[in-house]
């Protein structure tokens, strides 16, 4: 009777949720208010407040439109409340799947909070409502010093990402009224306009200062906010530079040396060494290639450690626990499995699989750490060789040019390089000014 009453109360919300899912094109997730567990000393108000705020941070992720799920409408319910209304004595898959069905959700995210000596232990589960199976479960300690404000928001993103596979990285799409130009984010070159458009991927969620420089136009600046797990489109309209529109020289009557016709008279000689620092330039490009290769290896193995290796390990742990009805140490499941293998454990083959998956993850993590060091060293070398080859050698070139006639009024073309190295991307831009 209680279950029928619950289903009737949220039937209309279920229909709205189904319509929302169809329009958004994403499966829905219901995130229930986390249940606070009494450790025997009573439940403190701070623990209850932490549980409520963490629940809201978790719900913000699908609300923002990023990630694989949309928040199921009308699903802002508490786990304890729905267990009582549904007559669920525990959190078994059958009963929780029924609650998820009543909320018209494709996935059900719920869990518990328990105060520990060093922080709050948060245990979360993600249930596939239709299949009635747990897709993933995690447990982590949130230190007391990180249980409020921006630190808590970061924990909400981290826990939601680990449980659902969502990412907090987004893409900025810049559309401009000029075909070509250089795109800056926080005063760093991030790409170039091509056909009036540029895409900057792999950006962490947050606010950035956008700038665009294009020949014959004034520098464009704006503040943009990039959302995680999706694309942010920004339309930029650059104003033409009335002084220098890129079609000719500046000033002059067009007569004589340095006039508006662009002609000039040059006499004298130039030093034979016209490209000082050439050896450093070659080393710059070599180290840039090494950095790119090392960063690629770092990305591949880093994603493997956080993705396939972690999934395989958790699947092996769940298989052993489901088969034996026993639990491994939440904080050190791999170490616990290794210790049990030294005795006479239950389901030794499944436990050995857990140990193998843990060992493979540790090996891949070691390789990832090696790539981190290699990338850092190569990137530092790249910066050093760039400075020596393109910046420090500039005075030598200027010294050679002093033998030129003082009648030269117009400087030659200059070439500027903009290298960009990060753990996920290596690129370089070039701008030629006449």
C-alpha positions in Angstrom: 0.0 0.0 0.0 2.9 2.4 0.9 4.6 1.6 -2.5 1.4 2.3 -4.4 1.0 5.7 -2.6 4.6 6.6 -3.4 4.1 5.7 -7.1 0.9 7.7 -7.3 2.5 10.8 -5.7 5.3 11.0 -8.3 3.5 9.6 -11.3 3.1 13.0 -12.9 6.7 13.9 -12.2 7.7 10.7 -13.9 5.9 11.7 -17.1 7.6 15.1 -17.0 11.0 13.4 -16.4 10.4 11.1 -19.4 9.6 14.1 -21.6 12.7 15.9 -20.4 14.9 12.9 -21.2 13.6 12.7 -24.7 14.2 16.4 -25.3 17.7 16.4 -23.8 18.7 13.3 -25.5 20.5 12.0 -22.4 19.5 9.3 -19.9 18.3 10.7 -16.6 19.8 10.3 -13.1 18.1 10.8 -9.8 20.5 11.8 -7.0 19.0 11.1 -3.6 19.9 13.0 -0.5 22.8 11.3 1.3 21.9 9.4 4.4 23.9 10.3 7.6 25.0 7.2 9.6 25.2 7.4 13.4 28.6 6.1 14.6 27.2 5.6 18.1 28.0 9.1 19.4 25.0 10.8 17.9 24.6 12.7 14.6 26.2 16.2 14.7 24.5 19.1 12.9 27.8 19.7 11.0 27.6 16.2 9.6 24.0 16.7 8.5 24.9 20.1 6.9 27.9 18.5 5.1 25.6 15.8 3.7 23.1 18.3 2.4 25.7 20.5 0.7 27.5 17.6 -0.9 24.2 16.3 -2.2 23.6 19.7 -3.9 27.1 19.7 -5.4 26.4 16.3 -6.9 23.1 17.5 -8.3 24.8 20.5 -9.9 26.8 18.3 -12.3 23.8 17.0 -14.4 22.0 20.3 -14.0 24.8 22.1 -15.8 24.2 20.1 -18.9 27.6 18.4 -18.9 28.4 14.7 -18.5 26.5 11.7 -19.6 23.2 12.2 -17.6 20.5 14.8 -17.2 18.9 15.3 -13.7 15.6 13.6 -13.4 12.8 16.2 -12.7 11.3 16.0 -9.3 13.9 13.6 -8.0 15.2 15.9 -5.2 14.3 13.3 -2.5 16.2 11.9 0.4 17.3 8.3 0.5 16.0 7.6 4.1 12.7 9.2 3.2 12.1 7.0 0.2 13.2 3.8 1.9 10.6 4.5 4.6 7.9 5.3 2.1 8.7 2.2 0.0 9.0 -0.1 2.9 12.7 -1.0 2.0 14.4 -2.6 4.9 17.7 -2.3 3.2 19.3 -1.0 0.0 18.9 -4.1 -2.1 18.9 -3.8 -5.9 15.3 -4.8 -6.3 13.9 -2.3 -3.9 16.2 0.6 -5.0 15.4 -0.1 -8.7 11.7 0.2 -7.8 12.3 3.6 -6.3 14.3 4.6 -9.4 11.4 3.5 -11.6 8.9 5.5 -9.5 11.1 8.6 -10.0 11.2 7.9 -13.8 15.0 7.8 -13.7 17.3 5.7 -15.8 20.0 5.7 -13.1 19.8 6.1 -9.3 22.7 7.7 -7.4 22.6 7.4 -3.6 24.8 6.8 -0.7 25.8 7.5 2.9 27.9 9.8 5.0 29.6 8.8 8.2 31.9 10.9 10.4 35.4 9.5 10.9 38.4 10.7 13.0 40.0 12.3 9.9 37.0 13.5 8.0 33.7 12.3 6.5 33.5 8.9 4.8 31.3 9.2 1.7 30.1 5.9 0.1 28.2 6.2 -3.2 26.5 3.8 -5.6 25.2 4.1 -9.1 22.3 1.8 -10.0 21.1 1.0 -13.5 17.4 1.1 -12.8 16.3 -0.9 -15.9 18.9 -3.6 -15.6 18.7 -3.6 -11.7 22.5 -3.8 -11.5 25.2 -1.7 -9.8 27.3 0.0 -12.4 29.9 1.4 -10.0 30.4 2.1 -6.3 33.0 4.3 -4.6 34.1 5.3 -1.1 36.3 8.2 -0.2 37.3 10.3 2.8 36.6 14.1 2.6 38.9 15.8 5.2 37.3 18.2 7.6 39.3 21.1 6.2 37.9 20.5 2.7 34.3 20.0 3.7 33.1 23.5 2.9 33.1 26.2 0.1 35.1 25.7 -3.1 36.9 22.7 -1.7 33.5 20.9 -1.2 32.5 21.9 -4.8 35.7 20.3 -6.1 34.9 17.1 -4.1 31.4 17.1 -5.6 32.9 17.2 -9.2 35.5 14.6 -8.4 33.1 12.1 -6.8 30.5 12.5 -9.5 33.1 12.1 -12.2 34.5 8.9 -10.6 31.0 7.4 -10.3 29.6 8.4 -13.7 32.7 8.8 -15.9 31.9 12.5 -16.5 34.6 15.0 -17.2 35.0 18.6 -16.0 36.8 19.6 -19.2 35.1 21.5 -21.9 35.7 23.0 -25.4 35.6 26.7 -26.3 34.4 27.4 -29.9 35.3 30.9 -31.0 33.5 32.4 -34.0 34.7 35.7 -35.4 34.0 38.1 -38.2 37.6 37.7 -39.5 39.1 34.7 -41.3 42.4 34.5 -39.6 43.8 35.6 -36.3 45.6 34.4 -33.1 43.5 33.3 -30.1 44.7 33.9 -26.5 43.3 32.6 -23.3 44.7 34.2 -20.1 47.4 35.8 -22.3 48.6 32.4 -23.6 48.3 31.5 -27.3 45.8 28.6 -27.6 45.2 28.4 -31.4 44.5 30.3 -34.6 41.3 31.3 -36.4 40.8 29.4 -39.7 37.8 30.4 -41.8 36.6 32.6 -38.9 36.5 29.8 -36.3 38.8 28.2 -33.7 38.3 25.3 -31.3 40.2 25.1 -28.0 39.6 21.7 -26.3 40.7 20.2 -23.0 39.9 23.3 -20.9 39.1 22.9 -17.2 35.7 24.3 -16.2 35.9 27.9 -15.2 36.4 31.5 -16.3 39.0 32.7 -18.9 40.1 36.0 -20.4 39.8 35.7 -24.2 41.8 37.8 -26.6 42.0 37.8 -30.4 44.6 39.6 -32.6 44.0 39.9 -36.3 45.8 42.0 -38.9 44.0 45.3 -39.7 41.7 45.0 -36.6 41.9 46.2 -33.0 42.7 43.6 -30.4 39.5 41.9 -29.1 39.1 41.1 -25.4 36.3 39.4 -23.5 35.6 37.2 -20.4 34.3 33.8 -21.2 33.1 31.0 -18.9 33.7 27.4 -20.1 31.4 24.6 -18.9 32.6 21.1 -18.3 31.6 18.2 -20.5 30.4 20.2 -23.4 31.0 23.1 -25.9 30.8 26.8 -25.1 30.4 29.0 -28.2 31.5 32.6 -28.2 30.9 35.1 -31.0 33.6 37.8 -31.4 33.2 40.9 -33.5 36.5 42.7 -34.1 36.6 46.4 -35.0 38.7 47.5 -38.0 41.8 49.5 -37.2 41.3 52.9 -38.9 45.1 53.8 -38.7 46.4 50.6 -40.1 44.0 48.5 -42.2 46.6 46.2 -43.5 46.4 47.6 -47.1 49.5 49.9 -47.1 52.0 51.9 -45.1 51.5 54.6 -42.5 51.7 58.3 -43.3 54.2 59.9 -45.7 53.6 61.8 -48.9 54.7 58.9 -51.1 57.8 60.8 -52.3 61.3 60.0 -51.4 62.9 57.4 -49.1 60.5 55.8 -46.7 57.5 57.3 -48.5 54.0 55.9 -48.8 54.9 53.9 -51.8 56.8 51.4 -49.6 60.2 52.1 -51.3 63.4 52.4 -49.4 67.1 52.9 -50.1 69.5 50.5 -48.4 73.3 50.8 -48.4 76.1 49.2 -46.5 76.7 45.6 -45.6 75.2 42.9 -43.3 77.2 40.5 -41.1 77.7 37.1 -42.7 76.1 35.4 -39.7 72.5 36.3 -40.4 71.0 33.5 -38.3 72.8 33.4 -34.9 71.5 30.8 -32.5 70.7 28.3 -35.3 72.0 25.4 -33.2 69.7 26.2 -30.3 66.8 26.5 -32.8 67.4 23.0 -34.0 67.5 21.8 -30.4 64.3 23.6 -29.7 62.4 21.8 -32.4 64.0 18.5 -31.4 63.0 18.9 -27.8 59.5 20.0 -28.8 59.0 16.7 -30.7 60.3 14.8 -27.6 57.9 16.7 -25.4 55.0 16.0 -27.7 55.8 12.2 -27.8 56.2 12.1 -24.0 53.0 14.0 -23.4 51.2 11.6 -25.7 52.5 8.7 -23.7 51.5 10.4 -20.5 48.0 11.0 -21.8 47.5 7.4 -23.0 48.8 5.7 -19.9 47.2 8.3 -17.6 43.8 7.7 -19.1 44.4 3.9 -18.9 45.2 4.1 -15.2 42.1 6.2 -14.5 39.8 4.3 -16.8 40.4 0.7 -18.0 42.7 -0.3 -15.1 40.5 1.1 -12.4 37.3 -0.4 -14.0 38.9 -3.8 -14.3 40.1 -3.7 -10.7 36.7 -2.7 -9.4 35.0 -5.4 -11.5 37.3 -8.0 -10.1 36.7 -6.8 -6.5 33.0 -6.9 -7.0 33.1 -10.4 -8.5 35.0 -11.8 -5.5 32.8 -10.0 -3.0 29.6 -11.1 -4.7 30.8 -14.7 -4.8 32.0 -14.9 -1.2 29.8 -12.4 0.5 32.9 -10.9 2.1 34.3 -7.4 1.9 37.8 -6.2 1.1 39.3 -3.2 3.0 37.7 -0.1 1.5 40.9 2.0 1.9 43.3 -0.7 0.7 41.5 -3.4 -1.3 44.6 -4.4 -3.2 46.8 -4.8 -0.1 44.0 -6.7 1.6 43.7 -9.1 -1.4 47.4 -9.7 -1.4 47.4 -10.5 2.3 44.5 -12.9 1.9 46.3 -14.8 -0.9 49.0 -15.7 1.7 46.6 -17.9 3.5 43.7 -20.1 2.4 41.1 -17.6 1.1 37.7 -18.3 -0.3 37.4 -18.2 -4.1 41.2 -18.0 -4.6 41.0 -17.8 -8.4 38.8 -14.7 -8.2 41.0 -13.2 -5.5 44.1 -13.9 -7.7 42.4 -12.0 -10.5 41.9 -9.0 -8.1 45.7 -9.2 -7.3 46.6 -9.4 -11.0 44.4 -6.3 -11.9 46.0 -4.4 -9.0 49.5 -5.2 -10.1 48.7 -4.2 -13.7 47.3 -0.9 -12.5 50.5 -0.3 -10.4 52.7 -1.0 -13.4 50.8 1.4 -15.6 50.9 4.0 -12.9 54.7 3.7 -12.7 54.9 4.2 -16.5 52.7 7.2 -16.2 55.0 8.7 -13.5 58.0 8.1 -15.8 56.2 10.0 -18.6 55.4 12.8 -16.2 59.1 13.3 -15.4 60.1 13.0 -19.0 57.5 15.5 -20.2 58.6 18.0 -17.5 62.3 17.7 -18.4 61.6 17.9 -22.1 59.3 20.9 -21.7 61.9 22.8 -19.6 64.5 22.0 -22.3 62.1 23.3 -25.0 61.7 26.6 -23.1 65.5 27.0 -22.6 66.4 26.3 -26.3 63.6 28.6 -27.5 65.0 31.4 -25.3 68.6 30.8 -26.5 67.6 30.4 -30.2 65.0 33.1 -30.7 65.3 35.6 -27.9 68.9 35.7 -26.6 70.2 35.7 -30.2 68.2 38.8 -31.1 70.9 41.3 -29.9 73.4 39.7 -32.3 71.1 40.2 -35.2 70.4 43.8 -34.2 74.2 44.4 -33.9 74.7 43.1 -37.4 72.0 45.4 -38.7 73.7 48.5 -37.3 76.0 48.6 -40.4 72.9 49.3 -42.5 72.4 52.9 -43.7 70.7 55.3 -41.4 68.5 56.2 -44.4 66.6 52.9 -43.9 63.3 54.0 -42.4 61.3 50.8 -42.7 62.3 47.6 -40.8 62.0 44.2 -42.5 59.6 41.5 -41.7 59.7 39.9 -38.2 58.8 36.4 -37.3 57.4 35.5 -33.9 56.9 31.9 -32.6 54.4 30.9 -29.9 55.1 27.5 -28.5 52.4 25.9 -26.2 53.2 22.8 -24.2 50.8 21.1 -21.7 50.2 17.5 -20.5 47.4 17.1 -23.1 48.5 19.3 -26.0 51.7 20.5 -27.8 51.4 23.1 -30.5 53.2 26.2 -31.9 51.9 29.3 -33.6 53.8 31.7 -35.9 53.0 35.4 -36.8 54.8 37.4 -39.5 54.7 41.2 -39.2 55.8 43.5 -42.1 
